[in-house]
Amino acid sequence: MNIESKWLEDFLVLADVRNFSMAAKIRNVTQPAFSRRIKALEHMVGTELVDRSKTPVSLTPSGRLFRITARSLMNQMVDGIGQLSDLSKLGGNMVRVAAAHSLATSLVPSIQPKLLAGKHSPLLSVEAIDVDQAIEELQEGSCDLLLAFDDELLRLPPYQSLQIGQAELLPVCACNSEGQPLYQLTKDTEVPWLAYSPSSYMGRQIEAIRDQVNLKAVFLSSMTDLLKVLVLKGQGVAWLPDYAIQEELANGKVAVVGEPYLRLPITYYAYRYQARLHPAGEQVWQTLRNLNGE
């Protein structure tokens, strides 16, 4: 198989911009020449990678999977050249991670120190975004790894999954100067609710018990850290993951309120495509496996 590296670069640019004219301009070639190179790549791999019937164009299922392979091949090439010429390996060891906001701020810092002793010195490039958007990043091949919550589809081929933790969504509020919670959750008394966006993963979990408490939404966000700030300011009650408020619970700044059944279990995973990642990406995956005792 004779795949030219410029074809891989063409494909990766097209996968990013989803427009043949724009991609050709970026690659400094005419659009007809660019289109021929993409066709040549598809012929070489034996399948269509781009769905040209849509505007903007999109990747086929095979294209999404090949995007991971293409990026891994390019990273390995840059890494090898860097070693030979004693150049920086910034491109070759970069691992793109898409993560739910709360997992990015709570989990990633615990992973980073474990990577320093590794052979390939992975450089994490973390994008903290909404959970559903993060899942789309993986499905489109825009990232190497995804840190997100339980998703049944992502635990099936062509993906791999690794359970990396369990947590609880706790209904909490700020405490007064005597250490007592500012609010109580009952069916009789309406309390201000700092809510997750209904379409977000967290929002969907809370909908299961929504009718069992008397809540009045006063603020909406998909960002755990933002809701946490408003909780600490005494603005209302919010369901926050336990890993995001450990210190605040320990020092009495916030308290868990309501009955035990209002505490909602959540499980979080690392996801990837089954296609082999470049060495730095595989090292990060193995680090996650080791942290999970596998």
N, C-alpha and C positions, 0 to 999 in steps of 0.2 A: 504494500500500500504506500503510495507516494503522495502524502498530504503536505502541501507547502505551508510554512508557518504564516505567510501573509494571508492565506485563506482563513486560518484560525483567527487572526487579528481582525479581518474583515467581518467574520461572523460575530465575534464578540462585540464589535462596534454596532453592527446592525441589531443585535439582541438588546443593546442599551437604548438606541434611539428609535427603533421600530419604523424607520423610513429609509428607503433605498437611496433617494437623492441626498439626504442629509448625511447618511453613512458614507456615500461615495465622496462627498465633499470633504469630510473629516479624513478619509483615507487618501485624499488627493489623487483620485482617479476619476475617469468619466463614469457616468451611471451605467452605460452599456457594459463597460469593462468590469465594473464592480459586480453587476448582475451575473456576468459570465463566470466570475470567480466563485460566487456563491453556488451557482449551478454545478461548477466543477467539484466543489466540496461535497455537495449533496450526491453527485454521481459516485464520488470516491467512497463515501460512507454507506451508500446504497439505500438512502431513504430521504424523503423531503424533510428539511429542517425548518422551513419557513412557510407559514400559511399566507400566501399572497392574495387570498380572496378577501381579506379584511383590511380595513383602513382605520388606524395604522396596522401594518402587518404584525402578525404575532408568531410565536414559535409553536411548532407542532409538539405533541408529547415527546417525540424523539428529539426535537430541537432543544427542548428544556433539559433533557438528560445530557445531550451532547454539550450543552453550554458548560456544564460542570467539568466534563472531560476536557474541553478545549481550554478552559481557564487553568486546569491542573497542568496540562501539557505546556502551556505558555509559562506558567510559574516555574515548572521544573527546568525549562530551557533557560530562563533568566537566572535561576539559582545556579545552574551548572556553569554558565558563562561568568557569573559573578565570582564563583570559586576559582575558576581558571585565571581570571584577570585581577583577582583580589579587589573586586569592586564591591560596593554595597549590595547586600542581598535583600534590600527592602522589598522589591517586587516578588522575589521568590519565596519569602517566608511569611507573606501577609495572608492571614486567614480572615475571611469576611464572615462576620457573625451578625445575624439579625436576631434581636431579642425583644421580648416584651419589656416595657419600661421598667417594671418593678424588678424583674429578673436581671436586667442589665445593671441596675444600681446595687443589687444585693448579692447576686451570685457571681458575676464576672470578677469583682475584686478578690474573691476567695480563690478563683482559678488562676489568676495572673501570676502569683508567686510560684505556683507549682510548675509553670512553664519555663522559668528562668534556667533551670538545671537541665533542660532538654537538649538533645543533640541539634535540633534544627532551629532553635531560638524563634519560635513562632511570634509573629507580631499581630496581635488581635486588632482588627478594625471593626469596632462594634457600632451598629446602628440601632438605637433604641427607638422603637416605633410601636404603634398599636398592634395588638396581638394578631388580629385578622390580616392586617397589612404585612406583618412579619411572615405569616404563613404563605401569603402570596409571593413574597420574596423568594422563599425556598422553592415553591412550585414553579416559578419562572426561572429558576437557576441563577438568581441574582446574588445569592450568598452561598457560602460553603456549609455553614452550620446554622441551625435555628434553635434558639432557646425559647420555649413557649409551653403552654399548658396542654392538657390532654386533648388530642385530636385523633379520633378513630381512623380517619383516612390516612393520616401520616404514619400510622403504625402498620401500614400494609405496603407491599411492594408497589412502586420501585423505591420506596424510602426505607431507611433504617431508623430505629428509635432506641433511645436509652433513657429509662426513668432515672432522673437524677435527684428527685426529692418529693416530699409531700409537705403540705402546709394546711393552714386553716385560714379562711376569711373570718375575721373576728369583728363583731359590731363593737365599736369603741367610741369614746368621746373624751374630752378633756376633763381634768379634775379641778375642783376649787382649791382654795388655800388650805382647807382641812383634809385634802386628799379624797374628797367624795366626788363621784361623777356628776357632771353638770346636768345630765339627762338620764332618763330611764325609759326603757322600751316596753310599752304596754299597748294593749288594744284600745285603751280608754283615752290616753293622752297623746295628742299629736306632737311629734318632735321634728325639728328641722333635719333634713336628710341631705347629706353631701353624697350625691349618687354618681355611680359610674354611668357612662353613656349606655342607654338600653341596648345598643347594637354591639357593645364590647363584650369580650369573654366574661369579665367580672360581672358586668351588668346582667348578663343572661343567667349567671349562677344565682344572683340575689333575687331574680324574679320568682324563683321557686318558693321563697318564703315571704314574698312581698305582701301578700294579703293577710299575713299573720301578725303584723305590727302596724301601728298608726303613724305613717311617715308622710311628711310634706317635703317634696324635693325643693331645695333652695339653691342648688348648684349642681352642674353636670360636668364631668370630665372623664376621659379614659385614662388619665395619668394618676397613678397611685400617690406619687410624691406630692402632687398638687393637693389632692384630697387630704393627705396627711398634714400639710401645712395649715389648712383651714380647720381641721380637727383640733390641732394644738392651739389655735386662736379662739377655740370655744364656739365655733360657728355652727356646730351640729354633730350628728352621729354619722359615721361612715363604716363600711365593712372594709377592713384593711388586712392584707396578708400578714401573718404573724412574724415572718422573717423581716418585714419592713418596720416593725415597731418594737422590737425586742428591748432596746435601750429605754424607750419611752415607757413601756410597761414596767420595767425594773425600777425606774426612778420615780414612778407614780405620776408621771405627767398625763398619762391616759389610763383609762380603766375599761375593761370589758363589761358590757351591759347586756341585759336581756337573758332569756333562758338558754340553756345549753344547746337546744335544737336549732338555735339561730346561728350557731357556728358552722360554717360550711367547709367541708374538706375539698382541697384542690391538689392536683398532682401535676408536676411539671417535668418536662422531657427535653432532651436534646434530639434533634432530628437532622437527617442528611439524606442525600440520594445514595443509592447502593453503589454507584460508580466510585471507584477509588479516587481519593483526594490526593493532592500533592503532599510530599512528606511532612511539611509543617502542619497541614490540615489533619493528617492522620495522627500526628503526635497530640494535637489538641483533643481529638476524639478519644485516644487512648488515655489521656489524662483524666477525662471525664469518666471513663470506665473505671479507672483506678480509684477515683474519689468515691465512686459508687460501690466499690468493693468487688468489681467483676474481674 
